[in-house]
Structure formats: C-alpha cells, structure tokens
C-alpha cells in the first residue's frame, strides 16, 4: 500500500476515533453525580447548561425549567452540579427543617479569595467556629445599632441634611437618584462601621464608591475560574482585578483598625462608637479574660466581617431604594397614599421613628412590595450540602451547590395574586393592617444563612424611605411619562433597575 493510500484509508479511522472520544465525553458530561439525583436539562460538555442563560436571566430560566422538571431540579454550571429549589415549600424545608445539611457554602474560587480561605461570615464553612463568629457579630449589631432605637435613628438622620441640601437645589432639573441615594447609603455604612461622616463630595467617600461599584461589577458577573476551576491558575483579568480590589480594601480597613486601636489605648474605658470598635473591644475583652476562643475573632476575621458588611450593606440597600423610587414614580397613586399615611401618623414637623412602624401599615407594605417585586438578590448566595442528604425524594451528595430561586418564590402565582404587577396590597390583610409573616416572602433568605444584618437593613430602609417621601415627591421628567421605570430586567447577582431620571418637588 502506498503512503497516499495509507493516509486515505487511515483518515476514516481517525474520524472514527475522534467521534468515539467525542461520544464518550458527551455521555460523560451527561452523567449525574449520583443515582436518583434530581432531574434536569441535558448540558453540553465542559460548559454544562450555561448556554441556557445566554439570552435569559438565570432566575427566569429556572422558572421555565421548573415547569418541566418540577420545583427541585438540577443544572450543571460549568463543571459544578447545582440543585435548584424553586418553591417556598422546598426552600423552607431545606433551610429550616434540614438547616444543618443545607448550611454550607460552595467552594467557589472568587469567594475563596475574598474570604481568605473562608474566614468570614458570608462565605465561611458551617462549623462551630463560624457559628461563634456569627453570634459575636449579631451581638455587635444588636448592642450598637438595632438594640438602641434612638442611637440608630440619630445615625440615619445625621446624613439626611446633606441629602436635603442636594435635593432642594435640583429645582426642575432631571437627575438620576442613584447618585444621591448611593452617597447617603455609603455615608451611613461608613458611620456604622468606622464612625466616620463624610461630605458627599469628599474624595475618600467618592473613591470608596468607585471601589465598591467596580468590586460589585467583578463579583456580579462572576469569574470564569468559578465555573471552570482549571483556569484559576491562569492570569485572567477578572482574577487580577479581584486581587487588586481586595488588597485596596484590606489597606483601608487595616488603617482604620490601627486608628481604632490607638483610640482604645488613649481612652481605654470609652464606649465603642461603631461596629469596628465594638468588635475590637470584644476581641480585647476576650484577650484580657484569657478566653480560649480568642482565635475565633482575630483581626483578619474582623477585617473580613467589615468587608461583608460593606458589600451586603451598600449595594442591596442602594438598589432597594432605587427600586422604591422607580416603583412609586411609575405608580403615583401609591406614592400619594404613602404620603397621606405619613402625614396622618407623623406629620411634617418631626422625623420618623422606628416606633412609628405600627402606625404606617401601608408605608411598610409598600416597602415590602418593593423588596418582593424587585428581588434585588434573585438567587441569594448559593448554599452547599454539608453531607449526603435525601431530600424531596432525591439523593444529593455532600458539597453539591444549592440555589434558592427567591425571585421564583416572590413571583409564584400560587402564592401571590398578580405577582408580575406592583401591588402593596399583597402585604395587607382585610382590615388594612400589615401581614407580619407573609408566606413566600424571603428577601433576606432564611435558615442558618439568613442575612445577619436583616433587622438593621429593614430599620435603615424604613427610616430612609419614610423620611424621603415625607419630605419629597418624585415624578418623571416631561416626555418620559410613558416610559416604565420599574421594568424587571435582571442578569447579574443583584437586580438593578435600568438607569432613570426623575424630578423632585419638596413637600410643604
């Protein structure tokens, strides 16, 4: 046989081998991680089901998948298997009735970098060390903020004069409310964590906002290495950006830690004035008492806790307030009813108080409806199983990602009447009072991984929202009357309304 004939006859064999290998990898990619694993759509080799999210936001794709596979199903995200929980019933059963088994966090590269190997609260593994760490932070929140209404209210309203000064100068000018909302929230978090109050144009505050927005952008789209771990060793732009941003924040917090330690040395009996001071004082008390658990609250833990607070406490609150303005501009009749209730219960001559909540059921229901309708964290942070577990009639191995579709629950037609429309009445009973525990309302998630700052965030949003609409009315600029500002279009880890402009009128 000539060399040419060998090549010709060998080519089909080569193609056959390629097809055989491709077929093997195809079937291998379809294999579920266990017998009786939850069903789900077929994926592609290497990328899994990620093409499903190319033209449709994940939370919306999951709703469609649930119609075919049920409210517990599986998807493959890159090289990671995940179980999706698409109903309030399954989420509560998993995170409350089987709380320990579903309290883990996935081993994701970006969160591993951020948490320096899982040393924070948001991304750390569920274990006794994590539980004690979380308890200390919860106590710090309660002692410094949510357990003292007047202190918390003073903290919030120390920055509203700056907001009023900006809004009062707007006149008939159309503007994006996100700018002033962002500066107010960042200032509040800076006071809460560091005890620092800024002018809104302070270069340090502006720099912090730019850092936070870039940080959220990197985290929001995720790192390629999160889905394909083999790529974590390559010098990708996302990894480099995350490391750079993490180093910048570390420098900020370490500088504040040194400042606070110097104050503690000069004023050893002074009461802490912020969360960082409270945590440092707790650590010092443990050292003085020879507490064996002192390793639980090292300065690294404290620094990463501050990172958690800054990440969760800024973006979620900013987006919620932007959604609130967007929804009430789209629904001026709701805005008017909120203002009428505030006028009756509070008037215009004093600041709102947390004790006013019982007198403002429609205002509270409107804020709850903003959180339900927008679902700023539509999929929350993913959980992971801490052990092999049988759940919902299926077997789920240890370490499997578990994704709660909070958006799916908040827009479930079996739980809500007309869920795709903004209706504060979703949270009112027949007598017009607030429904305290509404089935299927999970904006802060539930279970062991519920947001540690839930009470603080609810109090913050109530005071800012009530003050804002007590003093101002918002409307669409001329020519924008037919544009929807509260259109739901979510493609990242946070739900962000499309940029919009409003006009503002000071209420007399």
C-alpha positions as CSV (number, residue, x, y, z in Angstrom):
1,X,0.0,0.0,0.0
2,X,1.4,3.4,-1.0
3,X,1.8,6.2,1.5
4,X,-1.1,8.1,-0.1
5,X,-3.4,5.1,0.1
6,X,-2.4,4.7,3.8
7,X,-3.4,8.3,4.5
8,X,-6.7,7.9,2.6
9,X,-7.7,4.6,4.4
10,X,-6.4,5.9,7.7
11,X,-8.5,9.1,7.7
12,X,-11.8,7.3,8.3
13,X,-10.2,5.5,11.2
14,X,-9.0,8.9,12.6
15,X,-12.5,10.4,12.2
16,X,-14.0,7.3,13.9
17,X,-11.6,7.7,16.9
18,X,-12.5,11.4,17.2
19,X,-16.2,10.6,17.1
20,X,-15.7,7.9,19.7
21,X,-13.9,10.2,22.0
22,X,-16.4,13.0,21.5
23,X,-19.3,10.5,22.2
24,X,-17.5,9.4,25.3
25,X,-17.1,12.9,26.6
26,X,-20.7,13.7,25.7
27,X,-22.1,10.8,27.7
28,X,-19.6,11.5,30.5
29,X,-20.9,15.1,30.6
30,X,-24.5,13.9,31.0
31,X,-23.7,11.7,33.9
32,X,-25.4,12.9,37.1
33,X,-23.2,12.8,40.3
34,X,-25.4,10.2,41.9
35,X,-28.2,7.7,41.3
36,X,-31.6,9.3,41.9
37,X,-30.1,12.8,41.6
38,X,-32.7,15.5,40.8
39,X,-33.6,15.5,37.1
40,X,-32.7,18.5,34.8
41,X,-31.9,19.6,31.3
42,X,-29.1,18.0,29.3
43,X,-26.0,20.0,29.3
44,X,-23.0,20.4,26.9
45,X,-19.5,19.1,27.6
46,X,-17.4,21.5,29.6
47,X,-20.0,24.3,29.8
48,X,-22.9,22.3,31.2
49,X,-26.2,24.3,31.0
50,X,-24.6,27.7,30.8
51,X,-25.9,28.3,27.3
52,X,-29.4,28.3,28.8
53,X,-28.5,31.6,30.4
54,X,-27.1,33.3,27.3
55,X,-30.4,35.1,26.4
56,X,-32.4,34.6,29.6
57,X,-31.5,35.6,33.2
58,X,-30.8,32.5,35.3
59,X,-33.8,33.1,37.7
60,X,-36.2,33.3,34.7
61,X,-34.6,30.2,33.1
62,X,-35.1,28.3,36.3
63,X,-38.8,29.2,36.4
64,X,-39.1,27.7,32.9
65,X,-37.1,24.6,33.9
66,X,-39.3,24.1,36.9
67,X,-42.4,23.8,34.6
68,X,-40.8,20.8,33.0
69,X,-38.8,19.2,35.8
70,X,-40.6,20.3,39.0
71,X,-39.6,22.7,41.8
72,X,-36.5,20.7,42.6
73,X,-34.2,20.0,39.7
74,X,-30.5,20.1,38.8
75,X,-28.3,22.0,36.4
76,X,-24.6,21.9,35.6
77,X,-22.9,25.3,35.7
78,X,-19.5,24.8,34.1
79,X,-18.0,21.9,36.0
80,X,-20.3,22.3,39.0
81,X,-23.5,20.5,39.7
82,X,-26.3,22.5,41.4
83,X,-29.7,21.7,42.7
84,X,-32.2,24.5,42.3
85,X,-35.1,25.0,44.7
86,X,-37.9,26.9,43.0
87,X,-40.6,26.9,45.6
88,X,-41.1,28.4,49.1
89,X,-42.0,24.9,50.3
90,X,-38.7,23.3,49.3
91,X,-36.6,26.3,50.4
92,X,-38.1,26.3,53.8
93,X,-37.9,22.5,54.1
94,X,-34.2,22.6,53.1
95,X,-33.0,25.7,55.0
96,X,-35.2,25.3,58.2
97,X,-36.2,21.7,58.6
98,X,-32.9,20.4,57.2
99,X,-30.9,23.5,58.2
100,X,-27.6,21.9,59.1
101,X,-27.4,19.7,56.0
102,X,-28.0,22.7,53.7
103,X,-26.0,25.3,55.6
104,X,-22.7,25.0,53.7
105,X,-21.2,27.3,51.1
106,X,-19.8,26.1,47.7
107,X,-16.0,26.1,47.2
108,X,-16.0,29.0,44.7
109,X,-12.7,30.5,43.7
110,X,-13.7,34.2,43.9
111,X,-15.3,33.8,47.3
112,X,-12.3,31.8,48.5
113,X,-10.0,34.7,47.5
114,X,-12.3,37.3,49.1
115,X,-12.7,35.4,52.4
116,X,-9.0,34.4,52.6
117,X,-9.9,30.7,52.7
118,X,-13.4,31.0,54.3
119,X,-12.6,33.2,57.3
120,X,-15.6,35.5,57.1
121,X,-19.4,35.0,57.8
122,X,-20.8,35.3,54.2
123,X,-18.6,32.6,52.6
124,X,-17.1,30.6,55.5
125,X,-17.9,26.9,56.1
126,X,-20.6,26.0,58.5
127,X,-18.9,24.8,61.7
128,X,-18.6,25.8,65.4
129,X,-16.0,28.5,64.6
130,X,-18.4,30.1,62.1
131,X,-21.4,29.9,64.5
132,X,-19.5,31.7,67.3
133,X,-18.1,34.3,64.8
134,X,-21.7,35.0,63.6
135,X,-23.0,35.2,67.1
136,X,-20.4,37.8,68.0
137,X,-21.3,39.9,65.0
138,X,-25.0,39.6,65.7
139,X,-24.4,40.8,69.3
140,X,-22.4,43.7,68.0
141,X,-25.2,44.7,65.7
142,X,-27.8,44.5,68.5
143,X,-25.7,46.4,71.0
144,X,-24.6,49.1,68.7
145,X,-27.5,49.6,66.4
146,X,-30.7,47.6,66.3
147,X,-31.0,47.3,70.1
148,X,-30.9,51.1,70.6
149,X,-33.6,52.9,68.5
150,X,-32.5,56.4,69.3
151,X,-28.9,55.8,68.6
152,X,-29.8,54.1,65.3
153,X,-32.2,56.9,64.3
154,X,-29.6,59.6,65.1
155,X,-27.1,57.7,62.9
156,X,-29.5,57.7,59.9
157,X,-30.7,61.3,60.3
158,X,-27.2,62.7,60.7
159,X,-26.8,62.4,57.0
160,X,-30.3,63.4,55.8
161,X,-29.5,67.2,55.9
162,X,-26.9,66.5,53.3
163,X,-29.5,64.7,51.1
164,X,-32.0,67.5,51.6
165,X,-29.4,70.1,50.6
166,X,-28.8,68.3,47.3
167,X,-32.5,67.6,46.5
168,X,-33.5,71.2,47.4
169,X,-31.1,72.5,44.7
170,X,-32.5,70.3,41.9
171,X,-35.5,72.5,41.1
172,X,-37.0,71.3,37.8
173,X,-33.7,69.6,36.8
174,X,-34.0,65.9,35.8
175,X,-31.4,63.7,37.6
176,X,-30.5,60.1,38.4
177,X,-31.5,59.5,42.0
178,X,-29.0,56.7,42.3
179,X,-26.2,59.2,42.9
180,X,-27.6,60.8,46.0
181,X,-29.0,57.5,47.3
182,X,-25.6,55.9,46.9
183,X,-23.8,58.7,48.7
184,X,-26.3,58.6,51.6
185,X,-26.0,54.8,52.0
186,X,-22.2,54.8,51.7
187,X,-22.1,57.5,54.3
188,X,-24.4,55.6,56.6
189,X,-22.3,52.4,56.3
190,X,-19.1,54.4,56.9
191,X,-20.6,55.8,60.1
192,X,-21.9,52.4,61.2
193,X,-18.6,50.6,60.6
194,X,-15.9,53.2,61.1
195,X,-17.6,56.1,62.9
196,X,-16.7,58.4,60.0
197,X,-19.1,61.0,58.5
198,X,-18.2,62.5,55.1
199,X,-19.3,65.3,53.0
200,X,-20.9,63.8,49.9
201,X,-18.1,65.2,47.6
202,X,-15.3,64.0,49.9
203,X,-12.6,62.4,47.8
204,X,-12.3,59.4,50.2
205,X,-16.1,58.7,50.0
206,X,-16.1,59.1,46.2
207,X,-13.1,56.8,46.0
208,X,-14.9,54.2,48.2
209,X,-18.0,54.3,46.0
210,X,-15.9,53.8,42.8
211,X,-14.1,50.9,44.5
212,X,-17.4,49.3,45.6
213,X,-19.0,49.7,42.2
214,X,-16.1,48.1,40.4
215,X,-16.0,45.4,43.1
216,X,-19.7,44.6,42.6
217,X,-19.2,44.5,38.8
218,X,-16.5,41.9,39.1
219,X,-18.4,39.8,41.6
220,X,-21.7,40.3,39.8
221,X,-20.6,38.7,36.5
222,X,-18.5,36.1,38.3
223,X,-15.0,34.8,37.5
224,X,-14.5,32.3,34.7
225,X,-12.5,30.3,37.2
226,X,-15.6,30.0,39.4
227,X,-17.1,27.8,36.8
228,X,-14.0,26.2,35.4
229,X,-11.6,25.6,38.3
230,X,-8.8,24.5,36.0
231,X,-8.5,28.2,34.8
232,X,-7.8,29.6,38.3
233,X,-4.0,29.2,37.7
234,X,-4.1,31.4,34.6
235,X,-3.5,35.2,35.0
236,X,-7.0,36.3,33.8
237,X,-8.2,39.9,34.1
238,X,-11.0,39.0,36.5
239,X,-8.8,37.3,39.0
240,X,-6.2,40.2,38.8
241,X,-9.0,42.8,39.3
242,X,-10.4,40.9,42.3
243,X,-7.0,40.6,43.9
244,X,-6.3,44.3,43.3
245,X,-9.6,45.4,44.8
246,X,-9.3,43.1,47.7
247,X,-5.9,44.5,48.5
248,X,-7.2,48.0,48.3
249,X,-10.0,47.3,50.8
250,X,-7.6,45.5,53.1
251,X,-5.4,48.6,53.2
252,X,-8.5,50.8,54.1
253,X,-9.7,48.5,56.9
254,X,-6.2,47.9,58.4
255,X,-5.7,51.7,58.5
256,X,-9.0,52.0,60.4
257,X,-8.1,49.2,62.7
258,X,-4.9,50.9,63.7
259,X,-6.7,54.2,64.2
260,X,-9.3,52.5,66.5
261,X,-6.6,50.6,68.5
262,X,-4.8,53.9,69.1
263,X,-8.1,55.4,70.4
264,X,-8.6,52.3,72.6
265,X,-5.1,52.8,74.1
266,X,-5.7,56.5,74.8
267,X,-9.3,56.0,76.1
268,X,-9.4,52.5,77.5
269,X,-12.8,53.0,79.2
270,X,-14.6,54.8,76.4
271,X,-17.6,53.1,74.9
272,X,-17.1,52.0,71.2
273,X,-18.8,54.3,68.7
274,X,-19.1,51.9,65.7
275,X,-19.1,48.3,64.7
276,X,-15.4,48.1,64.1
277,X,-14.7,49.5,67.6
278,X,-17.3,47.1,69.1
279,X,-15.6,44.1,67.5
280,X,-12.1,45.2,68.5
281,X,-13.3,45.8,72.1
282,X,-14.9,42.3,72.2
283,X,-11.6,40.9,71.0
284,X,-9.6,42.8,73.6
285,X,-12.0,41.7,76.4
286,X,-11.5,38.0,75.3
287,X,-7.7,38.5,75.5
288,X,-7.9,40.1,78.9
289,X,-10.1,37.2,80.2
290,X,-7.9,34.5,78.6
291,X,-10.8,33.3,76.6
292,X,-9.9,30.0,74.8
293,X,-12.0,31.1,71.8
294,X,-9.9,34.2,71.0
295,X,-8.7,32.7,67.7
296,X,-12.3,32.9,66.5
297,X,-12.1,36.7,66.3
298,X,-8.7,37.5,65.0
299,X,-8.1,40.9,63.3
300,X,-8.4,39.0,60.0
301,X,-11.9,37.9,61.0
302,X,-12.8,41.4,62.0
303,X,-11.4,42.9,58.7
304,X,-13.4,40.3,56.7
305,X,-16.5,41.0,58.7
306,X,-16.3,44.6,57.8
307,X,-15.9,43.6,54.2
308,X,-19.1,41.5,54.5
309,X,-21.0,44.5,56.0
310,X,-19.8,46.9,53.3
311,X,-20.6,44.5,50.5
312,X,-24.0,43.5,51.7
313,X,-24.9,46.8,53.4
314,X,-24.3,49.1,50.4
315,X,-25.5,47.5,47.2
316,X,-28.6,45.8,48.4
317,X,-29.8,49.0,50.2
318,X,-28.9,51.2,47.3
319,X,-30.7,49.0,44.8
320,X,-33.8,48.7,47.0
321,X,-34.1,52.4,47.4
322,X,-33.7,53.0,43.7
323,X,-36.4,50.4,43.0
324,X,-38.6,52.2,45.6
325,X,-38.3,55.5,43.7
326,X,-38.8,53.8,40.4
327,X,-41.9,51.9,41.5
328,X,-43.5,54.9,43.2
329,X,-42.8,57.1,40.2
330,X,-44.4,54.5,38.0
331,X,-47.3,54.3,40.4
332,X,-48.0,57.9,41.6
333,X,-51.3,56.8,43.3
334,X,-49.2,54.6,45.6
335,X,-46.8,57.5,46.3
336,X,-49.8,59.7,47.2
337,X,-51.3,57.1,49.6
338,X,-47.9,56.6,51.3
339,X,-47.5,60.3,51.8
340,X,-51.1,60.7,53.1
341,X,-50.5,58.0,55.7
342,X,-47.2,59.5,56.8
343,X,-48.9,62.9,57.1
344,X,-51.6,61.5,59.3
345,X,-49.3,59.4,61.5
346,X,-46.2,61.6,61.8
347,X,-46.9,65.0,60.2
348,X,-44.2,67.1,58.7
349,X,-42.7,68.7,61.8
350,X,-40.8,65.7,63.2
351,X,-38.5,62.9,62.0
352,X,-39.8,59.4,61.5
353,X,-39.0,56.9,64.3
354,X,-38.8,53.1,64.3
355,X,-41.7,53.1,66.8
356,X,-43.9,54.6,64.0
357,X,-43.9,51.4,62.1
358,X,-47.1,50.1,63.7
359,X,-48.9,53.3,62.6
360,X,-47.8,53.0,59.0
361,X,-49.1,49.7,57.6
362,X,-49.5,51.0,54.0
363,X,-46.0,52.5,54.0
364,X,-44.5,49.3,55.4
365,X,-46.5,47.2,52.9
366,X,-45.2,49.4,50.1
367,X,-41.6,48.9,51.1
368,X,-42.2,45.1,51.5
369,X,-43.7,45.1,48.0
370,X,-40.6,46.9,46.6
371,X,-38.5,44.1,48.0
372,X,-40.8,41.3,46.7
373,X,-41.3,42.8,43.3
374,X,-37.6,43.7,42.6
375,X,-36.0,40.8,44.5
376,X,-32.6,42.5,44.5
377,X,-30.8,39.2,45.2
378,X,-32.9,37.0,42.9
379,X,-30.9,33.8,43.7
380,X,-29.3,34.9,47.0
381,X,-25.9,33.3,47.7
382,X,-25.7,29.6,46.8
383,X,-25.7,27.1,49.6
384,X,-24.0,23.7,49.6
385,X,-24.8,20.4,51.3
386,X,-22.7,19.7,54.3
387,X,-23.3,15.9,54.0
388,X,-25.0,13.4,51.8
389,X,-28.8,14.0,52.1
390,X,-32.0,12.5,50.9
391,X,-34.4,15.4,50.1
392,X,-37.6,15.7,48.2
393,X,-37.3,12.1,47.2
394,X,-33.9,12.6,45.7
395,X,-30.3,11.9,46.8
396,X,-28.0,14.9,46.9
397,X,-24.3,14.3,47.6
398,X,-22.2,16.3,50.0
399,X,-20.8,19.5,48.5
400,X,-23.5,20.0,45.9
401,X,-24.4,23.6,45.1
402,X,-27.9,24.5,46.2
403,X,-29.5,27.6,44.7
404,X,-32.8,29.1,46.1
405,X,-34.7,30.9,43.4
406,X,-36.1,33.7,45.6
407,X,-37.3,35.6,42.5
408,X,-39.3,32.5,41.6
409,X,-40.9,32.4,45.0
410,X,-41.6,36.1,45.0
411,X,-43.4,35.8,41.6
412,X,-45.1,32.5,42.3
413,X,-48.7,32.7,41.1
414,X,-49.8,30.1,43.7
415,X,-48.7,32.4,46.5
416,X,-49.4,35.9,45.1
417,X,-52.3,37.4,43.2
418,X,-51.0,39.1,40.0
419,X,-47.3,38.8,41.1
420,X,-45.9,40.5,38.0
421,X,-47.5,43.8,39.0
422,X,-46.5,46.1,41.8
423,X,-49.3,46.0,44.4
424,X,-48.7,47.0,48.1
425,X,-52.0,45.2,48.9
426,X,-50.0,41.9,48.7
427,X,-48.9,42.6,52.3
428,X,-52.2,44.0,53.7
429,X,-54.9,41.9,55.4
430,X,-58.7,42.6,55.0
431,X,-58.6,45.3,57.7
432,X,-55.7,47.2,56.0
433,X,-53.1,46.0,58.6
434,X,-49.7,44.6,57.7
435,X,-49.4,40.9,57.4
436,X,-46.4,40.2,59.7
437,X,-45.4,36.8,58.3
438,X,-46.3,36.5,54.6
439,X,-45.9,33.1,53.1
440,X,-43.3,33.2,50.3
441,X,-41.6,36.5,51.3
442,X,-37.9,35.7,51.7
443,X,-35.9,38.9,50.7
444,X,-33.1,38.1,53.2
445,X,-33.3,34.3,52.7
446,X,-33.9,32.1,55.8
447,X,-32.3,29.5,58.0
448,X,-28.8,29.4,59.3
449,X,-27.5,31.6,56.4
450,X,-30.2,34.3,56.7
451,X,-28.7,37.7,56.3
452,X,-27.1,38.6,59.7
453,X,-28.0,42.3,59.1
454,X,-31.6,41.7,58.3
455,X,-33.0,43.7,61.2
456,X,-30.5,46.5,60.6
457,X,-31.3,46.7,56.9
458,X,-35.1,46.7,57.5
459,X,-34.7,49.5,60.0
460,X,-32.4,51.5,57.7
461,X,-34.7,51.2,54.7
462,X,-37.8,52.1,56.7
463,X,-36.3,55.3,58.1
464,X,-34.8,56.5,54.8
465,X,-37.9,55.6,52.7
466,X,-40.3,57.2,55.2
467,X,-38.2,60.4,55.5
468,X,-37.7,60.7,51.8
469,X,-41.4,60.5,50.9
470,X,-42.4,62.6,54.0
471,X,-40.4,65.5,52.6
472,X,-40.3,65.0,48.8
473,X,-42.4,63.9,45.8
474,X,-40.8,62.3,42.7
475,X,-42.1,62.3,39.1
476,X,-41.0,61.6,35.6
477,X,-39.5,64.4,33.5
478,X,-41.5,65.8,30.7
479,X,-41.6,63.5,27.7
480,X,-40.9,60.4,29.8
481,X,-44.4,59.8,31.1
482,X,-45.0,56.6,29.1
483,X,-41.6,55.0,29.9
484,X,-41.7,52.2,32.5
485,X,-39.0,52.8,35.2
486,X,-39.7,49.6,37.1
487,X,-39.3,47.1,34.3
488,X,-37.8,43.8,35.5
489,X,-34.6,43.0,33.7
490,X,-32.1,41.1,35.8
491,X,-28.9,39.5,34.5
492,X,-26.5,39.7,37.4
493,X,-26.2,38.6,41.0
494,X,-28.1,41.8,42.0
495,X,-31.2,43.1,40.4
496,X,-30.6,46.7,39.3
497,X,-33.2,48.9,37.7
498,X,-32.3,50.4,34.4
499,X,-30.8,54.0,34.8
500,X,-33.6,56.5,35.0
501,X,-34.1,60.2,35.8
502,X,-36.7,62.0,37.9
503,X,-37.7,65.4,39.0
504,X,-38.2,66.2,42.7
505,X,-40.5,68.6,44.5
506,X,-40.1,69.5,48.1
507,X,-43.4,68.9,50.0
508,X,-44.6,71.9,52.1
